[in-house]
Amino acid sequence: MQATAIEFISQIPLFADLNPRQLQLIADAYEERNYHPEEIIFYQGDPIDGMLTILSGQAVHWQHSNGSQRKVGTLPAGQTIYPEALFRVISQPTTLIAATQVKTIQLSRHKFQKLVSTNPDLKTTLFPSQSPPIHIGGEHEDEKTLLIIRQHWWAFAYTIWLPFVVMIVMWIATVLITQRLASFIMLI
């Protein structure tokens, strides 16, 4: 893919933090298409297969309803539309028609998801953890906690066995002591 396409891709907010190698991976997954003036790029109501970027030219959005159509807007070169289509199926809200000679690049949802699943570093860069790192103590600098689970009940019982035994011994001692004052003080 040309350097121009990589420049456009690096301007997309989703891909802004990618390094050059990761940008090249994304750029290689894009499909380049050319459209002549008045050629339909998308029909209204069609499922959108992925994110589309207009590299050159201009396209017009038209909305059809009740047998009439109206112009909704114009897409200039450098415009990216439908990044959400990389994550879920959405329908085309308008018909997109090339107003001039248009060159586009499109990243399909399938290719994007395959890239993310086969490149862990790409996944980490695109979707960093939203929670701050957890430190439980005793970790070295190069270690990090991945999962915290709750302890088994025996771990809790192990920590309270000594106070429990002392409490039982003191209760028995208060029963065995015949002097009420001493027995009351031990009970407390």
C-alpha positions as CSV (number, residue, x, y, z in Angstrom):
1,M,0.0,0.0,0.0
2,Q,1.3,3.5,-0.8
3,A,2.7,5.8,1.9
4,T,-0.3,8.1,1.3
5,A,-2.6,5.4,2.6
6,I,-0.5,4.9,5.7
7,E,-0.5,8.7,6.3
8,F,-4.3,8.6,6.2
9,I,-4.5,5.5,8.4
10,S,-2.3,7.1,11.1
11,Q,-4.7,10.1,11.3
12,I,-7.6,7.8,12.2
13,P,-8.0,8.2,16.0
14,L,-8.3,4.4,16.5
15,F,-4.9,3.9,14.9
16,A,-3.1,7.0,16.2
17,D,-0.9,5.2,18.7
18,L,0.3,2.4,16.4
19,N,4.0,2.1,15.6
20,P,5.2,1.9,11.9
21,R,5.1,-1.9,11.8
22,Q,1.6,-2.0,13.2
23,L,0.5,0.7,10.8
24,Q,1.9,-1.4,7.9
25,L,0.0,-4.5,9.2
26,I,-3.3,-2.5,9.1
27,A,-2.4,-0.9,5.8
28,D,-1.8,-4.3,4.2
29,A,-5.2,-5.5,5.3
30,Y,-7.0,-2.6,3.5
31,E,-8.5,-3.1,0.1
32,E,-8.2,-0.2,-2.4
33,R,-11.1,0.5,-4.7
34,N,-11.7,3.1,-7.4
35,Y,-15.1,4.5,-8.4
36,H,-16.2,6.6,-11.4
37,P,-18.5,9.6,-11.1
38,E,-22.1,8.6,-10.3
39,E,-21.0,5.1,-9.4
40,I,-22.7,3.8,-6.2
41,I,-20.3,2.9,-3.4
42,F,-22.9,1.8,-0.9
43,Y,-26.7,1.4,-1.0
44,Q,-28.9,2.6,1.9
45,G,-29.8,-0.4,4.2
46,D,-26.9,-2.6,3.1
47,P,-24.8,-4.1,5.9
48,I,-21.5,-2.2,6.3
49,D,-18.6,-4.6,6.1
50,G,-16.0,-2.3,7.7
51,M,-14.4,1.1,7.9
52,L,-14.0,3.2,4.7
53,T,-11.6,6.0,4.0
54,I,-11.8,8.3,1.0
55,L,-8.2,8.8,-0.3
56,S,-9.1,11.1,-3.2
57,G,-12.2,12.6,-4.8
58,Q,-15.5,13.3,-3.3
59,A,-18.6,11.3,-2.5
60,V,-22.2,12.3,-1.7
61,H,-24.6,10.8,0.9
62,W,-28.2,10.5,-0.4
63,Q,-31.1,9.4,1.8
64,H,-34.1,7.7,0.3
65,S,-37.5,7.7,1.9
66,N,-41.1,7.5,0.6
67,G,-40.0,7.4,-3.0
68,S,-37.9,10.6,-2.7
69,Q,-34.3,11.3,-2.1
70,R,-32.4,14.1,-0.6
71,K,-28.7,15.0,-0.3
72,V,-27.5,14.6,3.2
73,G,-23.8,15.5,3.0
74,T,-20.6,15.4,1.1
75,L,-17.5,13.3,2.0
76,P,-14.2,14.9,0.9
77,A,-10.8,13.2,0.5
78,G,-9.3,12.2,3.9
79,Q,-12.7,11.4,5.5
80,T,-13.1,8.1,7.3
81,I,-16.6,6.7,7.9
82,Y,-18.0,3.9,10.0
83,P,-15.1,2.9,12.3
84,E,-17.8,1.2,14.5
85,A,-18.4,-1.3,11.7
86,L,-15.1,-2.9,12.7
87,F,-16.7,-4.1,15.9
88,R,-20.3,-4.8,15.1
89,V,-22.7,-5.2,12.2
90,I,-24.4,-1.9,11.3
91,S,-26.6,-0.9,8.3
92,Q,-25.8,1.8,5.8
93,P,-28.0,4.8,6.8
94,T,-27.6,6.5,3.4
95,T,-26.6,5.7,-0.2
96,L,-23.1,6.8,-1.0
97,I,-22.4,7.9,-4.6
98,A,-19.1,9.0,-6.1
99,A,-19.4,12.7,-7.2
100,T,-16.0,12.7,-8.9
101,Q,-13.4,10.0,-9.5
102,V,-13.0,8.5,-6.1
103,K,-10.3,6.3,-4.6
104,T,-11.1,4.5,-1.3
105,I,-9.5,2.1,1.0
106,Q,-11.6,-0.2,3.1
107,L,-10.8,-2.3,6.1
108,S,-13.2,-5.2,6.5
109,R,-14.4,-6.3,9.9
110,H,-13.2,-9.9,9.3
111,K,-9.6,-8.8,8.4
112,F,-9.4,-6.4,11.3
113,Q,-10.6,-9.0,13.8
114,K,-8.2,-11.5,12.4
115,L,-5.3,-9.0,12.6
116,V,-6.1,-8.2,16.3
117,S,-6.5,-11.9,17.2
118,T,-3.2,-12.9,15.6
119,N,-1.1,-10.0,16.8
120,P,-1.1,-9.6,20.6
121,D,1.0,-6.4,20.5
122,L,-1.5,-4.8,18.1
123,K,-4.4,-5.8,20.4
124,T,-2.5,-4.4,23.4
125,T,-1.9,-1.1,21.7
126,L,-5.4,-0.7,20.3
127,F,-7.2,-1.8,23.5
128,P,-5.1,-0.9,26.5
129,S,-6.4,-2.0,29.8
130,Q,-8.7,0.7,31.3
131,S,-7.9,-0.2,34.9
132,P,-4.7,0.9,36.7
133,P,-2.1,-1.9,37.4
134,I,-2.6,-3.8,40.6
135,H,0.2,-4.2,43.0
136,I,-0.1,-6.7,45.9
137,G,3.3,-6.4,47.3
138,G,6.4,-8.5,47.1
139,E,6.5,-8.2,43.3
140,H,9.7,-7.5,41.3
141,E,9.8,-4.6,38.9
142,D,9.4,-6.8,35.9
143,E,6.4,-8.6,37.3
144,K,2.8,-7.7,37.1
145,T,-0.4,-9.1,38.6
146,L,-2.7,-10.6,36.0
147,L,-5.4,-12.1,38.1
148,I,-6.6,-11.8,41.7
149,I,-8.9,-14.5,43.0
150,R,-10.4,-14.9,46.5
151,Q,-8.7,-17.2,48.9
152,H,-10.0,-20.6,50.0
153,W,-11.9,-20.6,53.4
154,W,-9.1,-22.6,55.0
155,A,-6.7,-19.7,54.4
156,F,-9.0,-17.5,56.6
157,A,-9.4,-20.3,59.2
158,Y,-5.7,-20.8,59.3
159,T,-5.2,-17.1,60.3
160,I,-7.8,-17.1,63.1
161,W,-7.1,-20.5,64.8
162,L,-4.8,-19.2,67.5
163,P,-7.2,-16.5,68.8
164,F,-10.0,-19.0,68.7
165,V,-8.1,-21.5,70.8
166,V,-7.1,-18.8,73.3
167,M,-10.7,-17.7,73.6
168,I,-11.9,-21.3,74.3
169,V,-9.1,-21.8,76.9
170,M,-10.1,-18.6,78.7
171,W,-13.8,-19.5,78.7
172,I,-13.0,-22.9,80.3
173,A,-10.7,-21.2,82.8
174,T,-13.5,-18.8,83.9
175,V,-15.8,-21.8,84.5
176,L,-13.2,-23.6,86.6
177,I,-12.2,-20.6,88.7
178,T,-14.4,-20.4,91.8
179,Q,-13.8,-16.8,92.7
180,R,-16.4,-14.6,91.0
181,L,-14.2,-11.5,90.6
182,A,-11.3,-13.4,89.0
183,S,-13.7,-15.3,86.8
184,F,-15.4,-12.1,85.7
185,I,-12.1,-10.4,84.9
186,M,-10.9,-13.5,82.8
187,L,-14.2,-13.5,81.0
188,I,-13.8,-9.9,80.0
